[in-house]
């Protein structure tokens, strides 16, 4: 049997799918069919619906990949019958009845606190002046500033959306830990990965290492795709 050829990439909060371009470039060069989900991050259920729409369009089994909040999306959406495997990239991996809000409610002692501003009209943003250090510390300053200036407001309903069934309980999963992450503490990433029974890889990089270290991300995705053969 051949490697799964379809890859579906799901972005997290505060950003859009364009951040996946470096990973997309590497995977398509290797012959994969790559789809980018542009989830609006208004609510978890809405983002799951958008992700299912992309999965419905696949011509066969797919590896479903999520970064950050996108991990919550793929955890809920991953029960789709075309999903062969899940890949978490510095991502939340909630269990049934959990949300991103519950997972961050009790932070690891001494862990950096993401500079999330108070909600405005039901949406969250990161402090632009602190964005680079927290989210994109290993990107060129100009790139980090662009990400800060082009933030997508993250809906509090997405943050608080609870998972009804955790796909990682039924599907094989992989997890890439960003060891320099200042948004989701690495110990929290490792704990979620262990709970999910994921195959774990670690790489030095910021929360944005799907942009700064696309080779490491693409490599783990390819491992997951090959494992399904």
N, C-alpha and C positions, 0 to 999 in steps of 0.2 A: 504493500500500500504506500501511497505517496504522502508527503507532508501536507497538512492543512494549508491551503493557499490563501484563505480569506482572513484578513485582520481588520478588526473594528476598534477604533481608538476613541476614547471618551475623555474629554477634558474636565478639569475641576472648576472650583469657584474663582472668581475675579479675573478669569482669562477666557479666551475662546479657542476654537480648534486649530487656529493658525500656528499655535506653538508646537504642534506635532510635525511641522514641516520637515525638520531634520530627520526625525524617525521615519516619516513617510518616504523621504528620499532614499534612505538606506534600504528599506524593505521593498520598495518597488523596484529598485535596481537588482534585487535578488529574486525578482519574479513574483512577489506577492501581490495580491489584489487588496488594496488598502482603502478603507472607508473612514471618514472622519465624521463623528457625530457632533453636530453643533447644538448641544443641549442649551436651552435658554437660561437654565439655573433659576427658574422661578419657583418650582416645587419639585420634590423628588419624583412624584408620580408622573408629572408632565415630562420630566427628563427620561424616565423609564419608557414612556410612550414613544418619545422621539427616538430613543435607542432601539426599541423594538421595530420601528418603521425601517431603520437601516438594516437590522438583522433580517427582516422579512425579505429584503431585496437581495440578499446574498444567494449565490447559486449553489451553495453547499455549506458544510460546517465551517465555523469561524472561531478564531481566538478573540475573546473580548477583553480589551485592555482599558484600565481606568487609572487616572492620576488624581491624587488628592481626594476631593469630594466625588470625583468620578468613580472612585472605588465603591462608594455607597450606591451609585447608579448601577454599576455592573453587578453588585451583590444582589440587587433586587431584579435587574433585567436579565441576569445570567441564567435564569431558569428556562429561557427561550430554547426551543428544541434545536436550533442551529448552533448553539454555543457549545463548543467542544472543550474549551478550557478558559480559565480566567487568569489574567496577569494584572497584579497590583503594582503600581509604580509610585512609591512614597504615598500610599493611598490609605484611606479609611476602609476597613473591612468589618462593617457592623454585623452583628448577629440579629436574629429575629427580635423584633420589638426595640431595637436600638436605632439611634440616629447619630449623625455627626455631632449634634448638640450634646447627646448623652456621653459620647466618647471623649469630648473635650471638657466635660464638666468638672472632672477631677484630675487636673494636670499632674504630671510627674514633678515631684518637688525639685525646685531649682531650674526647671525647664524654661526656655525662653517663651514669652507670651506673645503670640501674634498680635501685631498692632491693628486690630480690628476696631474701627470707629463705631460709635453708637449707631444703631439702625436709624435710617431716615426713610420714611414712607414705606417701611417694610423691606428695605434693602440694606446690605452691608457693603462697605468698602474698606480697604486697607489705607492707613495713613501713607500718603504719597511719599513723604520725606523718609519714612522708615521701610518702605516697600523693598528696596534693593537689599538691605541688610537681612531682612527676614525671609524674603521669598526667592531672591535671585542673586545671592552673594557671590556666585562664581561666574556671572555673566559680565561682559563689558559694560561699563557704566552707562553708556548711551542706550544699550539694549534694555538694561534694567529700568532705566528712566522711561523708556517707551512703554514697557509693560505697566509701569506705575500710572502713566498718563492715559493708557488705553484700557483701564480696568473695566470689567463687566460687573455691574452691581449684582451681588449674590443675594437672592431672596431668602428671607428668614424662614419661609416655608420649605425651602430646600434644605436648609440647615437642620430644621426640626423634623423633616420627613422620616418616618420610621419604616424599617424594613419588615416586610411581612413573611418573607422566606429567604434565608441566606443561601444563595446559589453555591457558595463554596462548600456547603455540607454535602452536595451531590455531585459537584464537578471538580476535576483536578485544578489546582491553583498554583501559581508562582508569585513570588513577592520580591521586589527589588527595593532594598532599604537604602535611603540616602543618608549617609553617615554624618553629613554636615547640615542636615535639615534643621531650620529654625522655625518652621511652621508646625510640623508634626514631629515631636521628639523621636529620635531613633529608637529609644527603648520602647516607646508605644508602638512604633512600627513593628519591631521584633515580636512584641507580645501578640499583636493582631495576627501576624503571619504564623506564629506558632499555634495559636488557637485554631486557625483555619487549616492547619496541616499543610501549609504551602511549602513548596520547594523554594528556599530562600537564597538570594544572592545579595551582596552588599557592594556599594560603590561610593567612593568619596564624591560628594557633590551637594549642592544646595537643593531646596525644594523644587527648583526649576531645572533639575538635571536631565529631564527629558529634552530640554533645549540645549543645555551645556554639555551633556554626556550622552548624546543619542546613540552612540555605538553600544554602550552598555545596555541601554534599554532595548534596542533592536535585537541584540544578542539573546537576551532572556526571552523575548517574544518568539524568536526563531526556535529556541529550545522547547518552548511550550508547543509550538506548531509541529515540530518534529516528533515530540513525544506522543502525539495523537495518531501518528501513522500506524 
